[in-house]
Amino acid sequence: MDCRHCQTSLAESQTRLALTDATQRIVWSDGGDDPEVDIREATEFAYFCCSGHAQAEVRSMLALIGAEPKWSDARPIEACAACGGDVDTSHWHRVLGMTDERGPLHSPDTKTLLGCPARFCSSCNPA
């Protein structure tokens, strides 16, 4: 696998950033516990050697569809990257997620969510 930005070869033992296209919803508990994320489908489609390259490519990819990175957290209502409208995260919605991972491509040893550069409302990108 190569960095999508600079085409540097990424070894499986090397830490890499992965961009994932997913359909998800967040289940919020009344007790204030951490929310649970349900993922219907997810596909990793780009890898990067560093955060600078990842951020540059995310900005470029989103600009092609008239959207901009929001780097949302996990809140009940987030802003759509395309129109700026509300995304109710408790409903199924499309999201781009960035993870930090190391290990084999199809089953990383470690994988940590760094954030979500974009979420889309049902009007801009139906889940």
C-alpha positions in Angstrom: 0.0 0.0 0.0 1.2 3.5 -0.7 0.5 7.0 0.7 -2.3 8.4 -1.5 -0.6 11.9 -1.4 3.1 11.2 -2.0 3.1 7.5 -3.1 5.6 6.5 -0.4 5.4 2.8 0.2 3.9 2.0 3.6 5.2 -1.1 5.4 2.7 -3.1 7.5 4.9 -2.5 10.6 4.7 1.2 10.0 2.0 3.4 11.6 -0.3 4.8 8.9 -3.5 6.8 8.7 -6.5 5.3 6.9 -9.6 7.1 5.6 -12.8 5.1 5.8 -16.1 5.7 4.1 -18.9 4.3 6.4 -22.6 4.3 7.0 -23.2 4.6 10.8 -25.4 5.7 13.6 -24.6 6.6 17.2 -26.7 5.1 20.0 -26.9 7.5 22.9 -27.6 6.3 26.3 -29.7 8.2 28.9 -27.3 7.4 31.7 -24.4 9.5 30.2 -22.3 6.5 29.3 -20.1 6.6 26.2 -22.2 6.3 23.1 -22.1 3.1 21.0 -21.4 3.4 17.3 -23.3 1.0 15.0 -21.6 0.6 11.6 -23.7 -0.8 8.7 -20.8 -0.9 6.2 -17.3 0.6 6.0 -14.6 0.6 3.4 -11.0 1.9 3.8 -10.1 3.6 0.6 -7.0 5.7 1.2 -3.9 5.5 3.3 -1.4 8.2 4.3 2.1 8.3 5.8 1.4 11.4 7.9 -1.4 13.7 9.1 -0.3 16.6 6.9 -0.7 14.4 3.8 -4.1 13.0 5.1 -5.5 16.5 5.8 -4.4 17.9 2.4 -6.0 15.0 0.5 -9.2 15.1 2.6 -9.6 18.9 1.8 -8.9 18.2 -1.9 -11.4 15.2 -2.1 -14.2 17.1 -0.3 -13.6 20.2 -2.4 -14.5 18.1 -5.5 -18.0 17.7 -4.2 -18.3 21.2 -2.8 -17.8 20.1 0.8 -15.3 21.0 3.5 -13.8 19.1 6.4 -15.6 19.6 9.7 -13.5 17.2 11.9 -16.6 16.4 14.0 -16.6 14.6 17.2 -19.4 12.4 18.4 -22.3 14.6 19.3 -26.0 14.1 18.9 -26.2 16.8 16.2 -23.2 17.5 13.9 -22.9 19.8 10.8 -23.1 18.3 7.3 -19.8 18.8 5.4 -21.6 19.6 2.2 -24.5 21.9 3.2 -23.8 22.8 6.8 -27.2 21.5 7.8 -27.9 19.3 10.8 -26.9 15.6 10.8 -28.8 13.7 13.5 -26.1 11.1 14.4 -28.7 8.8 16.0 -30.0 8.1 12.4 -28.0 6.2 9.7 -25.7 8.6 7.9 -22.6 8.7 5.8 -19.3 9.5 7.4 -15.6 9.7 6.6 -13.5 8.5 9.5 -9.7 8.8 10.0 -7.9 6.1 11.9 -4.4 5.6 13.0 -3.4 1.9 12.5 -0.5 -0.5 12.4 -0.2 -4.1 11.3 -1.6 -6.2 8.4 -3.8 -4.2 6.0 -6.9 -6.4 6.5 -6.6 -7.0 10.2 -4.5 -4.2 11.9 -2.9 -5.0 15.3 -3.9 -1.5 16.5 -6.5 0.9 15.2 -7.5 4.2 16.8 -10.2 6.6 15.6 -8.7 10.1 15.2 -11.8 11.8 14.1 -14.4 12.3 11.4 -13.4 14.8 8.7 -17.0 14.7 7.3 -20.5 13.6 8.1 -23.3 14.0 5.5 -27.0 14.7 6.0 -29.6 12.5 4.2 -30.3 15.3 1.7 -26.6 15.5 0.6 -25.7 11.9 0.7 -28.4 9.3 1.7 -27.2 6.4 3.8 
